[in-house]
Amino acid sequence: MAGPKTMHDIRSIRSVATRAVPTSEGAVFLQLHRLASEKLRIEREVELWQRKKDRIEKRLIEIEHQMENLRTLSPSLTVEEKINKPRAAWRHVTLEY
């Protein structure tokens, strides 16, 4: 199931075919150039996202190692229990003016 649509899902004028199949050689060349440029842009974007994903995964591993080191110092402390514990119900306060 696909997630909700975002601004990145909107096709720009560059990615929408606005004309019929080109008839002249020059028009074909221009369309091929436009498509090659868009392909290059998208490949660069994929590379940037991959590098960002790698940095995030590396940082997550570092955090896990740091957490394990701290747990060995004090094994009785667990943060996860407090983070994952369901919150108590909201208290109602009545204000009178």
Order of alpha helices (4+ residues) and beta strands (2+ residues): alpha-alpha
